[in-house]
C-alpha cells in the first residue's frame, strides 16, 4: 500500500509544495517544489530515503534548515581584531592617555568610536574599560570624580592605572 501526504505553504510570494510518498516497504520519496506567482518553478528537488531513514533524515534536515533560517536576512557581525583578548598594561596606559588628551567638549561617543578603531576593540569594550582606568566614560578627557566612581563601583584613580 502506498501512502501520500502533501503540504503547501507560501513564503515571500513563493508557494512551496512538499509531497511525501511512502511505499509498502517503508521507503520514502520526498518531493519539494516552489513556484513563483507567475507559475515558474524556482525550487525543486527529490529525496529518496530507505526504510527507517525518515527519523534521522528529518532531524538532520530540521537542524540544517533551522540554522540557515536563523541567518537569513541577518547582518553578519564582525568582531574587532582584539575582541576577547586581555588588556595589557601598555594598552591600558595608551587608552588612558588618549582619553585624557581629548578636549572635554568633544562628544564622548565620537572619541570612543575612534579609540575602538585604534585599539581594535568594540566601542562597548572601550566604554567598559575607561572606568577601570579611572576615566569618566561620559566626559572626554576627564577622570572619574569620587561620586561618579562610587556610582560605577570603582575607586577614583588620580594616578596611573
Beta strands, then each sheet from edge to edge (+ up, - down):
strand 1: 3-11
strand 2: 14-22
strand 3: 28-35
strand 4: 41-49
sheet 1: 1+ 2- 3+ 4-
end
